[in-house]
Amino acid sequence: MMQIVDFEEFRPMLLGLAYRLLGSMWDAEDVVQEAWLRWESTDKSEVREPRAFLVTIVSRLALDQLRSARVKREAYTGPWLPEPVLTSQAGPLDTAELRDTVSFATLHLMERLSPPERAAFVLREAFELPYEEISEIVGTSVANARQLHSRAAKRLAAGRDRFQPSDGEHAKLLARFIEAAGGGDLSALTDLLHDDVVSWSDGGGKVRAALNPIVGRDKVLAFFAGLVRRYSGFEWYPLEVNGEAALMVTMGDDARLLTFGMRDGLVADVFLVANPDKLGRVQDL
């Protein structure tokens, strides 16, 4: 007797996969909906492994979308940052690898990868697919699938700590940062920042934001000092985004999501997502 498979059982996992590949939950939802339509029109009796079948469909659809999305992101106004999502919306996070590959800093770093490299990394690291299956999804040889994963892992390792801070440490660091910035205590901020810290602001042309990455501790300090002068003060509340602590910060009439990437125990990347189109899933509605 044929086993009855409910697509909805796989939907959270498939959304998590597509989101890791695309960095946008809006796009991930479109991909998973298209996968559902294909599933509905498939003869289920011919599908021996429903999970593998659906992972293949979603991965290939996401790869196609990622290739076209890269062109749009190159023409984006200012830096393009991933769309943040509440941890509860990010799909299963049962393993350290699943949590790491959905973190905001990792998603940002994955923008440096080619689409095949990104797919090989996500499918191997987060979903533990064998290289034989990855090669079929990406459309390459098994040996090349191994090389794609290896190159991706090396490129990502160069931009992040091997050992990430705990959730509690991350939350405390965020609170220290925003309190120091809001109070204008630049000396306290200095102690938190890596020498080569980069501040990324994504306004998407919708709100005022830095149009280029701000590089170096002194320039980042000056940038935040300017924000403090421009606005009378910050209001903020904590939330958990992409498996980690984050802050929703109100500056005047604008809201920004603030989170960090770490290296050597210090803040190496400051991410400010201000584009209102990307904040709908994480704002306190």
JONORWO-V941907 format. One record per residue. N is the residue number from 0. SS is DSSP state (~ for helix, > for strand, _ for the rest). PHI is phi as a letter, one per 40 degrees, with the letter a starting at -180 (none if undefined). D_FIRST is the distance of its C-alpha to the first C-alpha in Angstrom with 2 decimals. Layout:
# JONORWO-V941907
n/ss/phi/d_first
N/SS/PHI/D_FIRST
N/SS/PHI/D_FIRST
This chain:
# JONORWO-V941907
n/ss/phi/d_first
0/_/none/0.00
1/_/c/3.83
2/_/c/6.42
3/_/c/9.13
4/_/b/12.39
5/_/c/15.73
6/~/d/18.54
7/~/c/21.06
8/~/c/20.00
9/~/c/21.29
10/~/d/24.26
11/~/d/26.91
12/~/c/26.24
13/~/c/26.29
14/~/c/29.48
15/~/c/31.04
16/~/c/30.34
17/~/c/31.74
18/~/c/34.68
19/~/c/35.63
20/~/c/35.64
21/~/b/37.62
22/_/g/39.72
23/_/a/39.19
24/~/c/36.71
25/~/d/37.50
26/~/c/36.39
27/~/c/33.39
28/~/c/32.17
29/~/c/32.65
30/~/c/30.66
31/~/c/27.68
32/~/c/27.83
33/~/c/27.81
34/~/c/24.81
35/~/c/22.97
36/~/c/24.03
37/~/c/22.73
38/~/c/19.37
39/~/c/19.17
40/_/c/20.00
41/_/c/17.56
42/_/c/14.56
43/~/c/11.99
44/~/c/9.80
45/~/c/13.01
46/_/b/13.52
47/_/c/12.88
48/_/b/15.19
49/~/d/15.52
50/~/c/18.67
51/~/c/20.36
52/~/c/19.58
53/~/c/21.15
54/~/c/23.98
55/~/c/24.86
56/~/c/25.03
57/~/c/27.11
58/~/c/29.34
59/~/c/30.17
60/~/c/30.87
61/~/c/33.02
62/~/c/34.85
63/~/c/35.77
64/~/c/36.99
65/~/c/38.87
66/~/c/40.80
67/~/c/42.09
68/~/c/42.65
69/~/c/44.95
70/~/c/47.33
71/~/c/47.48
72/~/c/48.07
73/~/c/50.97
74/_/c/52.64
75/_/c/51.94
76/_/c/55.05
77/_/g/55.71
78/_/c/53.23
79/_/c/49.53
80/_/b/47.76
81/_/c/44.09
82/_/c/43.01
83/_/c/42.94
84/_/b/40.11
85/>/c/40.01
86/~/d/38.27
87/~/c/35.85
88/~/b/34.73
89/_/c/34.40
90/_/g/30.82
91/_/d/29.97
92/_/b/33.09
93/_/c/31.89
94/_/b/33.81
95/~/c/37.37
96/~/c/36.22
97/~/c/34.27
98/~/c/37.41
99/~/c/39.78
100/~/c/38.08
101/~/b/38.10
102/_/c/41.75
103/~/c/44.15
104/~/c/46.38
105/~/c/43.59
106/~/d/42.26
107/~/c/45.86
108/~/c/46.35
109/~/c/43.20
110/~/c/45.00
111/~/c/47.09
112/_/c/44.17
113/_/c/43.05
114/~/d/39.61
115/~/c/38.09
116/~/c/39.83
117/~/c/38.58
118/~/c/34.96
119/~/c/35.26
120/~/c/36.92
121/~/c/34.52
122/~/c/31.33
123/~/c/32.83
124/~/c/34.79
125/_/c/32.68
126/_/b/29.09
127/_/f/29.69
128/_/c/28.07
129/_/c/29.05
130/~/c/31.64
131/~/c/29.40
132/~/c/27.16
133/~/c/30.31
134/~/c/31.92
135/~/c/29.12
136/~/c/29.25
137/~/c/33.05
138/_/g/33.41
139/_/a/35.60
140/_/c/35.84
141/~/c/34.70
142/~/c/38.40
143/~/c/39.26
144/~/c/36.44
145/~/c/38.09
146/~/c/41.44
147/~/c/40.28
148/~/c/39.07
149/~/c/42.24
150/~/c/44.54
151/~/c/42.86
152/~/c/43.03
153/~/c/46.70
154/~/c/47.66
155/~/c/46.09
156/~/c/47.58
157/_/c/51.01
158/_/b/50.83
159/_/a/49.64
160/_/c/50.21
161/_/c/48.07
162/_/b/48.21
163/_/c/47.85
164/_/c/49.62
165/_/c/47.81
166/~/d/46.85
167/~/c/49.95
168/~/c/52.25
169/~/c/50.89
170/~/c/51.47
171/~/c/54.98
172/~/c/55.88
173/~/d/54.82
174/~/c/56.92
175/~/c/59.89
176/~/c/59.66
177/~/c/59.63
178/~/c/62.33
179/~/c/64.53
180/~/c/63.99
181/~/c/64.58
182/_/c/67.70
183/_/g/68.99
184/_/c/69.10
185/~/c/68.80
186/~/c/69.85
187/~/c/66.82
188/~/c/64.57
189/~/d/66.12
190/_/c/64.98
191/_/c/61.34
192/>/b/61.17
193/>/c/60.67
194/>/d/63.54
195/>/b/61.26
196/>/d/59.35
197/>/b/57.98
198/>/b/57.54
199/>/b/55.00
200/>/b/55.24
201/>/b/52.74
202/_/b/54.28
203/_/g/52.74
204/_/g/55.95
205/_/c/55.23
206/_/b/57.41
207/_/c/60.21
208/_/a/59.03
209/_/c/60.27
210/_/c/59.47
211/_/b/59.49
212/_/d/58.40
213/>/b/61.27
214/>/b/61.85
215/_/h/63.85
216/~/d/64.78
217/~/c/68.02
218/~/c/66.56
219/~/c/63.60
220/~/c/66.06
221/~/c/68.20
222/~/c/65.22
223/~/c/64.30
224/~/c/67.97
225/~/c/68.10
226/~/c/65.14
227/~/c/66.93
228/~/c/70.09
229/~/c/68.32
230/_/b/66.53
231/_/c/68.18
232/_/i/65.41
233/>/b/61.73
234/>/b/59.37
235/>/a/56.12
236/>/a/53.17
237/>/c/50.58
238/>/a/46.85
239/>/b/44.00
240/>/b/42.87
241/_/f/40.56
242/_/g/40.34
243/>/b/44.13
244/>/c/47.14
245/>/a/48.76
246/>/b/51.44
247/>/c/51.74
248/>/b/55.41
249/>/b/57.42
250/>/b/60.46
251/_/g/62.41
252/_/c/60.09
253/>/b/57.60
254/>/b/54.61
255/>/b/53.51
256/>/c/50.75
257/>/b/52.31
258/>/a/50.57
259/>/b/51.52
260/>/b/50.70
261/>/b/52.32
262/>/a/54.04
263/_/f/56.33
264/_/g/55.93
265/>/b/57.49
266/>/c/56.38
267/>/b/55.89
268/>/b/54.22
269/>/b/54.79
270/>/b/52.25
271/>/b/53.34
272/>/c/50.84
273/_/b/52.91
274/_/d/51.14
275/~/c/50.16
276/~/c/47.15
277/~/b/45.67
278/_/b/46.58
279/_/c/44.72
280/_/c/41.85
281/_/b/44.22
282/_/c/47.23
283/_/c/47.93
284/_/c/47.21
